Amino acid sequence: MTYIEELKDVIRKLHGVESTHRTSVPVKEVFQGKTIWEGIVEVFDLHGHPDANTAYAWSHETDNPDVPRRSVTVLHVPPAVSPETAVRVSIMQELRANADIETEA
């Protein structure tokens, strides 16, 4: 299975629709002069999703040996309206999730 097929499979499982790969977009997110994320965001056309016609997806390595790779999908709904804003939304969700974990500890 290719990388694109893997991402299409994740989209199918998470969002319940088929997709077609449209393009690959390099994204570099910089905060206070430091690169906090850099990679390729894959853009997919969604077929039959009730809320979005586009999804952004990518995979990245993790520090978790049980789950060494994590796939991310973000639907094209505000504020995620481009590959760049999809990455920002994902980063913010991850920061919030980590803050919740730290608050519970």
Backbone bond lengths (Angstrom), bond angles and torsions (degrees), N, CA, C in turn:
res aa  C-N    CA-C-N  psi(-1)  N-CA   C-N-CA  omega(-1)  CA-C   N-CA-C  phi
1 M - - - 1.452 - - 1.526 108.70 -
2 T 1.327 116.44 131.78 1.461 120.21 -179.94 1.533 110.27 -79.14
3 Y 1.317 115.19 167.30 1.466 121.79 177.92 1.536 110.62 -57.33
4 I 1.317 117.31 -46.17 1.470 121.40 179.88 1.527 110.18 -63.22
5 E 1.335 117.66 -41.84 1.468 120.78 177.62 1.522 111.27 -62.86
6 E 1.343 116.51 -38.03 1.466 120.28 177.48 1.525 110.53 -62.04
7 L 1.338 116.87 -44.66 1.458 120.21 179.73 1.527 111.03 -66.41
8 K 1.332 117.44 -39.03 1.469 120.34 176.51 1.529 110.14 -61.34
9 D 1.328 117.20 -37.79 1.460 122.02 178.26 1.530 110.58 -65.11
10 V 1.326 116.83 -41.61 1.469 120.71 177.27 1.525 110.11 -62.90
11 I 1.329 117.16 -44.40 1.469 121.11 178.15 1.532 109.95 -59.58
12 R 1.313 117.27 -44.12 1.471 121.87 179.85 1.535 110.10 -60.89
13 K 1.341 116.76 -45.36 1.462 120.67 -177.73 1.527 112.16 -69.19
14 L 1.333 117.08 -41.95 1.465 120.03 -175.70 1.521 113.30 -81.37
15 H 1.330 117.19 -35.39 1.459 120.18 -171.91 1.524 113.93 -115.32
16 G 1.323 117.58 -6.29 1.454 121.62 172.50 1.516 116.01 72.78
17 V 1.340 117.11 21.51 1.470 119.75 -179.71 1.528 110.38 -136.50
18 E 1.316 114.81 159.39 1.456 121.07 173.42 1.528 108.62 -81.36
19 S 1.319 115.43 161.39 1.460 120.08 -179.12 1.517 110.56 -145.72
20 T 1.322 114.09 160.48 1.459 122.05 176.23 1.519 107.85 -125.70
21 H 1.331 116.00 129.92 1.459 119.40 179.34 1.519 109.56 -69.05
22 R 1.336 116.48 128.75 1.462 121.72 -179.89 1.523 112.45 -100.17
23 T 1.344 116.92 -50.02 1.464 119.43 -175.29 1.521 110.51 -164.60
24 S 1.318 115.64 168.56 1.468 123.46 175.95 1.525 107.42 -118.42
25 V 1.333 116.52 131.05 1.456 120.91 -175.50 1.533 109.70 -125.42
26 P 1.338 117.68 120.87 1.463 119.23 174.89 1.530 110.13 -71.97
27 V 1.331 115.81 134.04 1.466 121.20 -179.49 1.516 108.65 -131.38
28 K 1.329 114.84 136.04 1.462 120.98 175.28 1.518 106.71 -130.48
29 E 1.316 116.43 117.28 1.462 121.87 -179.36 1.530 108.49 -103.92
30 V 1.330 115.09 120.52 1.463 121.73 -177.12 1.521 108.37 -116.41
31 F 1.323 116.58 135.40 1.459 122.15 176.76 1.514 108.33 -132.43
32 Q 1.322 116.32 125.11 1.469 123.11 -178.86 1.530 111.04 50.45
33 G 1.321 115.06 43.78 1.455 120.80 175.19 1.519 115.78 79.90
34 K 1.323 117.83 0.21 1.461 121.45 -179.31 1.519 110.16 -115.43
35 T 1.331 115.73 138.50 1.464 120.46 175.93 1.524 108.44 -74.34
36 I 1.348 115.86 120.57 1.464 119.24 179.78 1.518 111.42 -105.25
37 W 1.328 117.31 -15.53 1.469 121.17 174.68 1.516 108.36 -159.73
38 E 1.325 115.46 136.03 1.456 120.47 175.89 1.517 108.25 -147.11
39 G 1.318 115.72 129.59 1.455 119.40 -179.93 1.516 111.30 178.65
40 I 1.312 114.56 -169.71 1.455 121.92 -179.94 1.525 108.14 -107.55
41 V 1.330 115.99 125.57 1.462 121.73 175.59 1.523 107.18 -99.31
42 E 1.318 115.45 125.99 1.463 121.12 177.82 1.530 108.42 -90.44
43 V 1.322 115.89 133.77 1.459 121.78 -178.29 1.533 108.11 -107.59
44 F 1.331 115.76 129.62 1.455 121.85 -177.44 1.524 110.34 -124.22
45 D 1.330 116.03 140.70 1.460 122.03 168.52 1.523 106.81 -84.52
46 L 1.327 116.46 132.31 1.455 121.40 178.73 1.519 109.95 -97.08
47 H 1.328 115.96 144.53 1.461 121.77 -178.80 1.521 109.82 -113.62
48 G 1.342 115.35 103.10 1.454 120.16 174.63 1.515 116.40 91.54
49 H 1.322 118.96 12.00 1.468 119.78 177.26 1.529 108.83 -74.79
50 P 1.334 118.45 136.42 1.467 120.01 -175.53 1.530 114.78 -71.19
51 D 1.329 118.16 -22.10 1.468 120.39 -173.46 1.520 115.38 -116.45
52 A 1.324 118.17 -16.57 1.468 119.74 -174.66 1.526 110.11 -148.12
53 N 1.322 115.54 148.04 1.465 119.46 176.00 1.523 112.01 -106.99
54 T 1.353 116.57 -1.36 1.455 121.61 -178.42 1.524 109.28 -138.83
55 A 1.331 115.32 147.22 1.463 121.22 172.22 1.521 108.35 -133.15
56 Y 1.318 115.24 148.53 1.461 122.81 175.42 1.522 106.63 -111.44
57 A 1.333 116.81 137.06 1.466 119.05 -176.20 1.518 111.33 -146.98
58 W 1.340 115.29 150.44 1.457 121.92 175.49 1.523 107.85 -163.36
59 S 1.311 115.81 166.98 1.462 122.28 175.12 1.517 108.67 -124.85
60 H 1.319 115.49 153.45 1.461 119.11 176.18 1.521 109.88 -148.19
61 E 1.313 114.76 158.05 1.456 121.89 177.48 1.529 109.17 -69.94
62 T 1.334 116.24 150.69 1.464 120.74 175.50 1.523 108.93 -122.14
63 D 1.328 115.24 171.10 1.462 120.74 175.55 1.529 111.59 -91.34
64 N 1.325 116.80 3.06 1.449 122.53 -176.77 1.530 109.38 -94.00
65 P 1.348 118.46 113.89 1.468 120.09 -179.24 1.531 113.08 -64.54
66 D 1.342 117.45 -24.07 1.465 120.52 178.49 1.529 111.58 -75.26
67 V 1.332 116.40 -28.69 1.465 122.52 178.58 1.529 107.33 -133.62
68 P 1.337 116.71 80.52 1.473 119.31 -173.24 1.527 114.59 -69.96
69 R 1.340 117.42 -21.91 1.475 121.70 177.74 1.511 109.52 -128.48
70 R 1.305 115.20 141.86 1.465 121.14 178.33 1.514 108.90 -126.98
71 S 1.322 116.14 131.85 1.461 121.20 175.82 1.520 108.66 -98.95
72 V 1.326 115.11 141.21 1.461 122.42 -179.33 1.519 108.23 -121.71
73 T 1.329 116.78 133.96 1.467 121.03 171.76 1.519 107.87 -128.53
74 V 1.320 115.42 139.65 1.456 121.71 178.75 1.528 106.93 -133.51
75 L 1.329 116.19 125.98 1.453 120.06 178.11 1.522 110.76 -76.38
76 H 1.323 115.63 149.42 1.468 122.41 178.00 1.526 109.03 -78.49
77 V 1.333 115.55 79.07 1.457 123.44 172.50 1.522 106.51 -137.15
78 P 1.344 117.39 141.01 1.462 119.51 -176.87 1.514 111.31 -52.24
79 P 1.317 117.75 136.56 1.455 129.00 10.07 1.532 114.84 -88.31
80 A 1.315 117.89 0.15 1.474 120.63 -179.51 1.528 109.27 -86.11
81 V 1.333 116.00 90.59 1.462 120.27 -175.58 1.528 112.46 -121.00
82 S 1.340 116.12 12.89 1.463 121.88 177.58 1.520 107.50 -161.56
83 P 1.333 117.76 166.30 1.466 118.65 175.91 1.535 112.02 -56.88
84 E 1.322 116.85 -39.42 1.472 120.90 -178.52 1.528 111.53 -65.62
85 T 1.332 116.63 -45.33 1.466 118.06 -179.49 1.531 111.48 -72.64
86 A 1.325 117.86 -27.08 1.465 120.63 174.93 1.528 110.10 -63.06
87 V 1.323 116.46 -41.99 1.470 120.39 177.43 1.528 109.93 -63.13
88 R 1.323 117.40 -43.76 1.473 120.71 179.68 1.522 111.38 -61.44
89 V 1.337 116.16 -43.49 1.471 120.39 178.84 1.527 109.74 -61.10
90 S 1.316 116.94 -43.76 1.461 121.18 179.94 1.535 111.06 -62.51
91 I 1.323 116.64 -43.32 1.470 120.90 179.25 1.526 109.84 -62.05
92 M 1.325 116.84 -44.56 1.463 120.18 -179.10 1.529 111.37 -64.37
93 Q 1.330 117.28 -39.91 1.469 120.37 178.20 1.527 110.46 -63.35
94 E 1.332 115.93 -41.31 1.462 119.95 179.73 1.530 110.79 -66.23
95 L 1.328 117.71 -41.14 1.464 120.87 178.11 1.521 110.86 -62.98
96 R 1.335 117.01 -42.57 1.469 120.72 178.30 1.525 111.02 -63.40
97 A 1.337 116.63 -42.91 1.472 120.53 -179.96 1.527 110.09 -62.80
98 N 1.327 117.18 -42.16 1.469 120.85 179.05 1.526 110.61 -66.43
99 A 1.324 117.94 -37.78 1.470 121.32 178.44 1.519 110.29 -65.34
100 D 1.343 117.23 -38.67 1.466 120.89 177.54 1.509 111.26 -64.09
101 I 1.336 116.93 -40.63 1.466 121.31 179.07 1.522 110.07 -63.79
102 E 1.331 117.17 -43.97 1.463 121.45 -179.73 1.519 110.81 -65.87
103 T 1.343 117.99 -35.58 1.457 122.23 179.58 1.525 111.01 -67.35
104 E 1.338 116.46 -35.93 1.463 121.09 -179.43 1.525 112.26 -73.11
105 A 1.318 117.07 -24.99 1.480 120.08 -175.12 1.509 112.20 -72.90
